[in-house]
Amino acid sequence: MKNLSTPYRFLFAGGGTGGHLYPAIAVANEIKRLKPESEIIFVGTKSKIEGRVIPKLGYGFKSIWIKGFARKFNLENLLFPVKLFVSIVQSLFISFRFKPRVAIGSGGYVAGPAIWGASVLGAKIILMESNSYPGVTTRLLERYADEVDITFENSKKYLRRLDKIKITGNPVRTELGSSTKEEAKKYFGLDENKFAVLILGGSLGAASINEAVASCVEELEKKSLQIIWQTGKNYYHSYKNINLNSVKILYFIEDMNKAYSACDLLVARAGATTIAELSVLGIPSILIPSPHVAENHQYYNAKSLADNNAAVMIKDSDVKSLLRDKILELAVDKNLLNSLSENAKRISKPNAANVIAESAIKFASSI
């Protein structure tokens, strides 16, 4: 039951991928820490990651019908106008019932109708943009925003409301890093004395990374390396039967805190959330930017770290030929690992969640 006597009612909208969802969760958790009486709900779609994760965290969750518009021709695209209209009506109804003081959009198509609906009913609007090239939803909603929080200085040139922009960094979950390496390795059934590599391709998976890992995983195990391999749900069926004692194959990792704590080296795409988290935690990494993103923003995300000797970057086209050797090289080069770790921490912005939460609370108090 919502408490209409408190001004601290916040609606979050964003999802489809962990990159859109987890920064929002970090801010929501920080709001709850600062103002325990706050009322918080998330708006998303049941079939995506937010539908699985949010209910487990204890936050209210409301689903709308929206689905993204496929770039390639798809019969479902014919339903897009209908789904958009229904989602707008649903979003207006959610905001009418909940009466948020502040609505926070963290990207993804679901944020469009949800944040617009909240703005129509008088909520203050904060947009969080984690990528160097702002997404379509952020650019469409910008005109309604009271604040736009960005991670990269480069994002400014794509936005119009420069007076509303704050460079905050990308929020990360405060629980990250709270597990010891020993207990985290034990959680995954690993030997605490052996080098562990965490491989991530996103919640859906990355074909090129999975293929590269599959081609060398036996050799890596023979070199006494341990692997935590998140294949993504689209590829899990292709690799789940690889039976190696030191290789843990998962389609999705629920507890990223323990996964990060367990690893000595991270291999991942260069999404903004991954970069923010590895930087705050100081995890040595090999970053493989996805070539299938707008304005090639993952390349520039990764390059910003590589230029500061805070990560190793491999182009997607080179991953199959270079990944094995680069992992083996780093596994024995403690000086390089330490250097990557220290430089990653140096460029991190660990207080991003607090900065955005403070803004949201201030807006809520001002209405």
N, C-alpha and C positions, 0 to 999 in steps of 0.2 A: 504494500500500500504506500503510495507516494505521500510525502510530507510536504504539503503546499505551504506550510509556515516557514520552511527554509528556502532561502534564495538559491541554495546550492544544488541545482538540478541540471545535470549535464547529459546530453545525448551525443553519442559517438557513432559515426558512420564511416565505414571503410572496410575493405576486405577483398576477398578473391584470392589473395596471396598473403603469405606471412609478412612480406615486406610492407603491405598496407596495414595489416592488423596489429602486429606486435608493438610498433611505436605508439599506437593508440592505447593499447593495454598498459604500456609503461606510464603514459600520462594519467590514465584513469587510476592506476594504483597510487600514483603520487598525489592526486587530488584526494583520494580516500585517506591517505596518510596525513595530509595537511588539514582536511576537513572531514572527519569521520562521519559526520551527519549527512554528508552529500548523498543525493540520489542519482544513480548512474544507470543508463541503459545503452545498449548497443543495437544498432540497426544493421542487418546484413541479409544474406541469403542462406537458407538451410543447407544447401548442397555444397557450399564452399567451406573453407577452413574455419571461418568465424562461427559457422553453425555447429562445429565440433568443439571448438576451444572455449568460446565464451561461456556457455552454460556450466562448464566444469569449474570456471573461476568464480562462480557465484553472482555474476552480474546479470541483470535482466537482459533478455534478448528478444527482439522483435524482427520477424522475417518479412521481407517484401519480395515481389515476384520478378524484379528486374533481372535481365541477363544481358551481357555485353553484346555489341554488334560485331559479328564475325567479319574479319577483313576479306576473307574469301567468301564466294557465294555460298549461302547456306539457307535451306528452306526455313529454318527457324528465324532468319532475319525478317521474314515476312510478318512474323508475330511481334517484332520489336516495338512498333508504335503502340500496339495494344498493351504489351507488358509495361512500357514506359508510362502510359496513361494510368493503368491500374496501380503501378508503384507510386506514382505521384499522389493518387487518392489515398493509398495506404499510409504514405508518409505524412500527409496532412492529418489523417486521423490519429496516428501515433503521437504527433506533436500536440494535437488538440487535447488528447487525453493526458499526456505526460507533462506538458507545459514546461519544456526545458528553458532555462535562462540562457544557456550557452550550448551551441551545437558545434562539434569539432569533427571535421572531415579529414580523414587520413588517406584518401585516394581510393581508386577503383570505381567502377561504374556504379556500384551501390550507393556511393556517397552523393551522387548527383541529385536524385529525387529526395533523399532523406534530408540533406542539408538545405536544399531549396525549400522544402516544406517547412522546416524549422524557421527559416528566415522570414517566410511569409507570415508566420504567427508570432514574430517579434523577437526571436532568439538572437543573441549576438553570435557571430560566426567566426570561428578560427579554422583556417585551413593549414594542414601540415603537408609539406611537399619535401620528400626525402631525396628525390633524384635530381641530377643536374639539369635534365630537360623536363620541365613540369608536364604532368599528364594532362590529358584532355579534360578530365573532370575538374582539376584545379583551375585550368584556364577558363572553363565555362563558369565556374562558381566565383571566380575572383571578384567580379563586380559586386557580389553580395557580402564580401568578407570585411570584417572589422580588423582582422590581423591575418597575415600570411607568413607562416614560419617555414623558413627554408634551411637546407643543409649546406648547399654550395653557393658561393658568391656568383658563380656563373649563371645561376638560375634567373637572376634579376633581368637579364636582357630579354627573356621570353615573357615577362609579366608587365602589366601596365600600371598597377596600383603601387608604385614605388614607396609611397608614403605609409603603406600598410605593412611593408615587409620587415621582418626581423630575421637575422641569421642566428639561429638557435642551435644548430646541429640536429642530429636525428636521435630521438629518445630511445633509450635501451632499458630493458627490464632490470630493476634494482636487484633482483635475486640472482642475476648472472654473476658467477664467480663465488657464490656462497658455499659451494661444495669443494672439499679438498680433492686433489688429484687421486689420492689413494682410494677414497670412498667412491669417487666417480668411476674409476677403472673397475672397481669391484662390482658396481652396479651393472656394468656392461659385460661382466664376466671376463675381464682382461687381466693380464699380468701387470702388476703395478711397476715392475722393473723394466718392462719393455717399451720401446718407442711406439706411440699410438698416433695414427693418422685419421682424422675425421674428414669424410668426403661428403659434400653437400651439393646437390644440383637443384635445390628448390623443392617445394612441396609436390610439384608435378614431376620433377626430374629433368635431367639434361642428357640427351642421347649421346652427344660427343664425349662428355665426361664419363658416362657409364661404359661406353665402348672402350675408352682408353684404360679405365680401371680394370675391366674384364680381361683385357689383353696382357696385363702385367701383375694381377693380384697374386697369382701363385708364386711368382718370383719375389714379390715384396714379402710374402710370408716366409719364404725360404731364407730371406735376409734378416729374419727375426723381427719384422715389423708387424704391428697389429693394426687392423683396419676396422673402423666403424663407417659403414657405407650406407648412406641414405640414397636409395635409388630413385625415389619419387614413385607415386602410385601408378604412373603410366608405364613404368619399366620394371616394376618389382617382379612380375611374373617371369620375365626373361632371365633374371639372375638369382632368384630365390633358392634355386637348387644347387648353387655352387657351395660345396661342402668343405670348408677349410676351418680348422679349429680357431685360428686367430683372426677370422674375418666375420664380423657381425653385420648381416645384411638386413636392413630395415626399409620399409617403404616410407615411413614417416617417423620422426623423432619427437615425441611429446615433451620430453624433459631436456630442453636445449641447455639448461644450466649445467646438468651433469655431462652432456656431450661436449660442451666447450671445456669444462674442467678436466675431462678425461684425456683430451687430445694434447699432443706435443706439436702437431702441425695440422693446419686446416687447408683443405683443397676445396674451393667453392667458386660459384659465380660471383660477380662483383655488384650485386644488388646493394642499395644504400644501407639497408638494415644490417646485412651481414658485415659490411665495412664498419658501420658504427659499433657493432658489438665486438668484433675482433679488435678494433682500435682501443676501446675502453678496457678490454681484458688483456690487451697486449699479446695476442696469439700470433705467432709466426704463420704466414699464410702464402699459398700459391693461389692467385686469382686468375680465373679464366672468364673474361667478359663474354656475355652472350651477344652474338652478332644480330639477334632478332629483336632488338629493342629500338624505340624511337630515338632518333638523333645519335645513335650509338653511345648512349649515355653511360652504359656500364664500362665501356673502354675508358672514358674520361674519369669515371669513379676510380677504377683500378690504377690508372696512370697517376692520379694524384697521390696515391700511396707509393707506387713504384718509384716515382721521382724523388720521394723523400726517404728512399731505402726502408720503407715500412712494410713492403710486401714484394713478392716476386710475381710478375705478370707473364702469362703465356697466352698467346692468341688462340682462339678457338680452333683455327685451321691447323695449329701446330700441336694441339694437345695430345694426340695419339703418339706422335713421334718424340715428344719432349717430356711428358709427365713423369714416366718411370724414372728417368735419369735425374730429374730435378728433385723428386721425392728422396731418392737414395742419396743425392748430394747433401741435401739439407739435414737428413737424419743423422749424419756424422759430423756436420759442421756446427758445433755448439756456439762458436763465436758469431756466425752469421745468424743463427736462430736468436741469440740474445740481442743482436743489433736490430733485427726486424721487430722484435718484441718491444724494445725500448723506444724505437722510433714511432711505432704504431700508437703507443700510449701517449707520446708527446703531442701528437696531432689530434687526439681524441677530444670530444666535448662531453664529458660525463654528466654534466648538469642539465642537459637539454630537457629532460622530462620535468624537472623542477621549474625551469624557466617558463615552459608552456603551461604547466599546472598553475603557477602563480598568476599568469595572465588570465587564464580561464576563471579563476576564483575572483580576481579583481573585476572582470566583466560581469560576473554573476552578482557581485555586491553592488554594482553601479546602476542596475536597472530599477 
